[in-house]
Amino acid sequence: MEIPLQGFTPTDLDKIKIKDNKNNIVAQVGMLVTLYLENPYEKRVRLAVGQCIEEYLTLVKPHLKRFGGEKMGIKKFGRDTLPSLNEQIEPLDEYDFFELIMTGSEKDAEVSSYNLETLLIGKRSYKHLGYISATFPLEFLEQQPSGFFQHFVNDWCKRLSPYHGYAGLGLIRSVGHAHARRAEPLIYPLVQRFPGLEIDNPNSHKIYCVEGIKGINWLTILSDTFLQKLGGKAALRAQLDDDFIFYDYQGGVMIQAGPFPQIGDMEQGNIPKQYQTLYRLVKSVQTDKLKNIVVEVPEGVNAKEFTQQWLHRFE
């Protein structure tokens, strides 16, 4: 996997680590995928999520240190055994929720490039979304066969038929949400400078992504709901050249923008061309409800204004 196009190597990007005043690594660059799911209370959806988790475990389990959630607490791999995913999911009522977090970090105050998080809440009287999100360090992906990441994400799409989602370069923070928020002022300069870096918090963002997609990245996942609003998959495909690859799944499509993920650089006026092209075609289905892409910003920065700037960074 070769990344990206601006002279950075995967090793260079893996070395980008943001530390707090206690020398904890609170954010770093890596590859991430986040898929938003309809009907997260349905057993078939939950069992499919369980299969995706098992696949991630098979790939990276030696790198994982802890797992848990609200129901089971936080446990350590090695000392404790993760219960079978099927055994966890099968007894659940549709009004129950299913949550699981796995991470390679030893403590919440520090971040790892290996993380998986899913939250599938129970049935409600209103439409809501579940999600599954996973991260990898670039060094790990460099060791895999060509096309590994794209096929990994597409396999998840084939299992889950996601509502929408994205995958590509991102700023990875702690799976502890409070610690992730404390890191926001520190990551602001990177988020502002590099448009190709996803800033992700699906636990908070999912409520704003019911009516529209959050945005695009190197890989952009669109269900038929959004493809129809854009005139259909064929119409969208006709407007894109050979720089774009379409991967089908039941109920939607995953679009790859360019041969490699790109980080871009606003200081150099470098907005990834393929990202910009795709964004302009799909921006009509982007949510306008997301309020704060980050909540804690440096003094003098308006969080809501920055959110709008970030959401439309590819214009």
VENGI-V72561 format. One record per pair of residues at least 4 apart in sequence whose C-alpha atoms are under 8 Angstrom apart, sorted by the first residue. I is the first residue (numbers start at 0). GAP is how many residues later the second one is. Records with the same first field share a line. If there is no record, write none. Layout:
BEGIN
I = GAP, GAP
END
This chain:
BEGIN
0 = 140, 141, 142, 143, 144, 145, 146, 147, 259
1 = 7, 8, 140, 258
2 = 5, 6, 7, 257, 258, 259
3 = 4, 5, 6, 256, 257, 258, 259
4 = 255, 256, 257, 258
5 = 256, 257, 258
7 = 4, 5
8 = 4
9 = 4, 128, 129, 132
10 = 4, 127, 128
11 = 4
12 = 16, 17, 125
13 = 14, 15, 16, 123, 124, 125
14 = 13, 14
15 = 12, 13
16 = 8, 9, 10, 11, 12
17 = 7, 8, 9, 10, 168, 169
18 = 4, 5, 6, 7, 8
19 = 4, 5, 6, 163, 166
23 = 85, 86
24 = 84, 85, 86
25 = 83, 84, 85, 147, 148, 153, 154, 157
26 = 83, 84, 144, 145, 146, 147, 156, 160
27 = 83, 85, 143, 144, 145
28 = 84, 108, 140, 141, 142, 143, 168
29 = 83, 105, 106, 107, 108, 139, 140, 141, 142
30 = 104, 105, 106, 107, 136, 137, 138, 139
31 = 101, 102, 103, 104, 135, 136, 137, 138, 140
32 = 100, 101, 102, 120, 132, 133, 134, 135
33 = 97, 98, 99, 100, 131, 132, 133, 168
34 = 96, 97, 98, 127, 128, 129, 130, 131, 186
35 = 93, 94, 95, 96, 126, 127, 128, 129, 170
36 = 92, 93, 94, 95, 123, 124, 125, 126, 127
37 = 90, 91, 92, 124, 125
38 = 6, 84, 89, 90, 91
39 = 5, 6, 80, 81, 82, 83, 89, 90
40 = 4, 5, 53, 54, 55, 56, 79, 80, 81, 82
41 = 4, 52
42 = 4, 46, 47, 51
43 = 4
44 = 4, 115
45 = 4, 43, 52, 74
46 = 4, 38, 39, 42, 43
47 = 4, 111, 112
48 = 4, 83, 110, 111
49 = 4, 35, 36, 39
50 = 4, 34
51 = 4, 104, 107
52 = 4, 63
53 = 4, 31
54 = 4
55 = 4, 5
56 = 4
59 = 4, 54
62 = 41, 51
63 = 13, 38, 39, 40, 41, 50, 51
64 = 11, 12, 37, 38, 39, 40, 41
65 = 8, 9, 10, 11, 36, 37, 38, 39, 40
66 = 7, 8, 9, 10, 15, 33, 34, 35, 36
67 = 4, 5, 6, 7, 32, 33, 34
68 = 4, 5, 30, 31, 32
69 = 29
74 = 4, 5
75 = 4
76 = 4, 5
82 = 4, 5
83 = 4
84 = 4
85 = 4
86 = 4
87 = 4
88 = 9
91 = 4, 5
92 = 29
93 = 28, 29
94 = 26, 27, 28, 29
95 = 25, 26, 27
96 = 22, 23, 24, 25
97 = 20, 21, 22, 23, 24
98 = 18, 19, 20, 21, 22
99 = 16, 17, 18, 19
100 = 14, 15, 16, 17, 74
101 = 13, 14, 15
102 = 9, 11, 12, 13, 72
103 = 7, 8, 9, 10, 11
104 = 5, 6, 7, 9
105 = 4
107 = 66, 67, 68, 71
108 = 65, 67, 70
109 = 64
110 = 61, 62, 63, 64
111 = 60, 61, 62
112 = 22, 23, 24, 59
113 = 20, 21, 22, 23
114 = 19, 20, 21, 60
115 = 16, 17, 18, 19
116 = 15, 16, 17, 58
117 = 12, 13, 14, 15
118 = 11, 12, 13, 84
119 = 9, 10, 11
120 = 9
123 = 4
126 = 83
127 = 78, 79, 82
128 = 77, 78, 80, 81
129 = 76
130 = 71, 72, 75
132 = 69
134 = 37
135 = 4, 5
136 = 4
137 = 4
138 = 4
139 = 4
140 = 7, 8
143 = 4
146 = 4
147 = 4
148 = 4
149 = 4, 69
150 = 4
151 = 4
152 = 4, 14
153 = 4, 93, 95, 100
154 = 4
155 = 4
156 = 4, 5, 92, 97
157 = 91, 92
160 = 62, 88, 89, 90, 91
161 = 59, 60, 61, 89, 90
162 = 58, 59, 60, 62
163 = 49, 56, 57, 58, 59
164 = 48, 49, 55, 56, 57
165 = 49, 50, 51, 52, 53, 54, 55
166 = 50, 51, 52, 53
167 = 28, 29, 30, 49, 50, 51, 93
168 = 27, 28, 29, 48, 49, 92, 93, 94
169 = 26, 27, 28, 29, 30
170 = 16, 26, 27, 28, 29
171 = 27, 28
172 = 7, 10
173 = 5, 6
174 = 4, 5
175 = 4
176 = 4
177 = 4
178 = 4
179 = 4
180 = 113, 114, 115
181 = 114
182 = 4
183 = 4, 110, 111, 112, 113
184 = 111, 112, 113
186 = 4
187 = 4, 109, 110
188 = 4
189 = 4
190 = 4, 6, 7, 8
191 = 74, 118
192 = 72, 73, 74
193 = 69, 70, 71, 72
194 = 68, 69, 70, 71, 76, 115, 118, 119
195 = 21, 65, 66, 67, 68, 76
196 = 66
197 = 19
198 = 94
199 = 5, 93
200 = 4
201 = 4
204 = 4, 85, 88
205 = 4
207 = 4, 79, 81, 82
208 = 4, 5, 78, 80, 81
210 = 76
211 = 14, 73, 74, 75, 76
212 = 72, 73, 74
213 = 72, 73, 76, 97
214 = 5, 64, 68, 71, 96
215 = 4, 59, 62, 63
216 = 40, 58
217 = 37, 38, 39, 40, 42, 43, 44, 57
218 = 35, 36, 37, 38
219 = 34, 35, 36
220 = 31, 32, 33, 34
221 = 4, 5, 30, 31, 32
222 = 4, 28, 29, 30
223 = 4, 8, 27, 28, 29
224 = 4
225 = 4, 59
226 = 4, 5, 6, 9, 25
227 = 4, 5
228 = 56
229 = 5, 6, 52, 54, 55
230 = 4, 5
231 = 4
232 = 4, 20
233 = 4
234 = 4
235 = 4, 45
236 = 4, 9
239 = 4, 38
242 = 14, 15, 16, 31
243 = 11, 12, 13, 14, 15, 30
244 = 10, 11, 12, 13
245 = 7, 8, 9, 10
246 = 6, 7, 8, 9
247 = 4, 5, 6
248 = 4, 5
256 = 4, 17, 18, 21
257 = 16
261 = 10
262 = 9
263 = 6, 7, 8
264 = 4, 5, 6
265 = 4, 5
270 = 4, 5, 43
271 = 4, 42
272 = 4
273 = 4
274 = 4, 39
275 = 4, 38, 39
276 = 4
277 = 4
278 = 4, 35, 36
279 = 34, 35
281 = 4
289 = 17
290 = 13, 16
291 = 11, 12, 15
292 = 10, 13, 14, 17
293 = 9, 13
294 = 8
295 = 7
296 = 4, 5, 6
300 = 5
301 = 4
302 = 4
303 = 4
304 = 4
305 = 4
306 = 4
307 = 4
308 = 4
END
